[in-house]
Amino acid sequence: MILRGRAHKYGDDIDTDAIIPGKYLKVFDPRELAEHAMEGLDPGFIKKVESGDFIVAGKNFGCGSSREHAPMALSAAGIKAVLAKSFARIFYRNSINGGYLLPVEIDDEAYRMIDEGDELELRVEDEVLRNLTKNLSLRIKPVPDIIMEIYMAGGIFRWRRGKV
């Protein structure tokens, strides 16, 4: 799988309330949620994000409350993958189980070598992240086969139906 898009870079400990503020938890329409994605941290996010873009973040991305709304809002806004040093476990699982977006772990060097707006190309099977803006090739942590299967199936329920 190859994904290409621009980087939207953030720091450590981005919680689910910054990704989608709590006042929108009664909204279940992904398009409406997308309008408020990252509103708690970056109010202009929805105007600059394009389909296929990446979020690049530091440690503990998606911490805080367990909100399936968070990966749903990012996905509906056009984000295909979040590249972070680490993820809160529940955000990671919600992203995969819902088939919303692919969480990919990167190291400190990769994080430092990516700036806001850089054009990126992610080659998951090759464990390579290319920064096309800076002509750099960076490593990603391997994505387990089972995680890729579930993501490619469109979520855990679709994946399970394919196994029965």
C-alpha positions in Angstrom: 0.0 0.0 0.0 1.3 3.5 -0.9 -0.2 6.6 0.5 0.8 10.2 -0.5 -0.2 13.5 1.1 1.0 16.5 3.0 2.0 16.6 6.7 0.0 18.4 9.4 2.4 18.4 12.3 1.6 18.5 16.0 3.4 17.7 19.3 3.0 15.3 22.2 -0.1 14.3 24.1 -2.8 15.3 21.6 -5.9 14.2 23.3 -9.3 13.2 21.9 -10.8 16.4 23.1 -8.4 18.4 20.9 -9.1 16.0 18.0 -12.9 16.4 18.3 -14.3 18.5 21.2 -16.7 16.8 23.6 -19.6 19.0 22.6 -19.8 17.1 19.3 -20.1 13.6 20.8 -23.9 13.5 20.0 -23.0 13.9 16.3 -22.7 10.7 14.3 -22.6 12.0 10.8 -18.9 11.7 9.7 -19.1 14.7 7.4 -20.4 16.9 10.2 -17.7 15.6 12.5 -15.1 16.4 9.9 -16.0 20.0 10.0 -14.8 20.1 13.6 -11.7 17.9 13.4 -8.8 19.2 15.3 -10.9 22.3 16.3 -9.7 22.1 19.9 -6.0 22.5 18.7 -6.0 23.9 15.2 -9.2 25.7 14.3 -8.0 26.2 10.6 -7.3 22.5 10.1 -10.4 21.7 8.1 -9.7 24.5 5.6 -6.1 23.2 4.9 -6.5 19.4 5.0 -6.9 17.5 1.7 -7.9 14.0 1.1 -4.9 11.7 1.6 -3.0 14.0 4.0 -1.2 12.8 7.1 -1.1 13.9 10.7 2.4 13.7 12.1 2.6 13.8 15.9 4.8 13.1 18.9 4.1 10.7 21.8 0.8 9.5 23.1 -1.5 10.6 20.2 -5.2 10.2 20.9 -4.9 10.0 24.7 -7.8 10.9 27.0 -11.4 9.8 26.6 -12.3 6.7 24.5 -13.9 8.4 21.5 -14.6 6.5 18.3 -15.5 10.0 17.1 -11.9 11.0 17.0 -10.6 8.7 14.3 -13.9 9.0 12.5 -13.6 12.8 12.3 -10.0 12.7 11.1 -10.9 10.1 8.4 -13.9 12.0 7.2 -11.7 15.1 7.0 -9.4 13.3 4.6 -6.6 11.9 6.8 -5.6 8.4 5.7 -2.9 7.8 8.3 -1.5 9.2 11.5 2.3 9.0 11.9 3.2 9.3 15.6 6.0 8.4 18.0 3.3 6.5 20.0 -0.4 6.2 20.4 -2.9 5.9 23.2 -4.0 2.2 23.0 -7.8 3.0 22.7 -7.2 5.5 19.9 -5.1 3.0 18.0 -7.7 0.2 18.4 -10.6 2.5 17.5 -8.7 3.7 14.3 -8.2 0.1 13.2 -11.4 -1.5 14.4 -13.5 1.1 12.7 -11.4 1.0 9.5 -11.0 4.8 9.8 -7.3 5.4 9.4 -4.0 3.7 9.7 -1.9 4.5 12.9 1.8 4.1 12.0 4.6 4.5 14.6 7.7 6.6 13.6 10.9 7.2 15.6 12.3 10.5 16.9 14.4 11.0 13.8 11.5 10.7 11.4 9.5 13.1 13.5 12.3 15.7 13.5 12.8 15.4 9.7 9.2 16.2 8.9 7.9 19.8 8.8 4.3 21.1 8.4 3.3 21.0 4.8 6.0 18.5 3.7 4.9 16.1 0.9 5.1 12.5 2.2 4.9 9.1 0.7 4.2 6.1 2.9 5.1 2.6 1.7 3.8 0.4 4.5 4.9 -3.0 3.3 8.5 -1.6 2.7 8.5 0.1 6.1 9.5 3.3 4.4 8.3 6.9 4.7 9.7 9.2 2.1 9.8 12.9 2.7 9.5 14.0 -1.0 9.9 17.7 -0.1 13.4 17.1 1.4 14.3 14.0 -0.6 14.7 11.8 2.5 13.9 8.2 3.1 12.9 7.4 6.7 12.0 4.2 8.5 8.6 3.4 10.1 8.0 0.7 12.6 6.5 -2.5 11.1 2.7 -2.6 10.9 1.6 -6.1 12.0 0.0 -8.2 9.3 -3.2 -8.6 11.3 -3.6 -4.8 11.7 -3.1 -4.3 7.9 -5.7 -7.1 7.2 -8.3 -5.5 9.5 -7.6 -2.0 8.1 -7.7 -3.2 4.4 -11.0 -5.0 5.1 -12.5 -1.7 6.3 -12.6 -2.5 10.0 -12.9 -5.5 12.4 -16.5 -6.4 11.6 -15.9 -6.5 7.8 -12.7 -8.4 8.4 -14.5 -11.0 10.7 -17.3 -11.5 8.1 -14.6 -12.4 5.6 -13.3 -15.0 7.9 -16.6 -16.8 8.6 
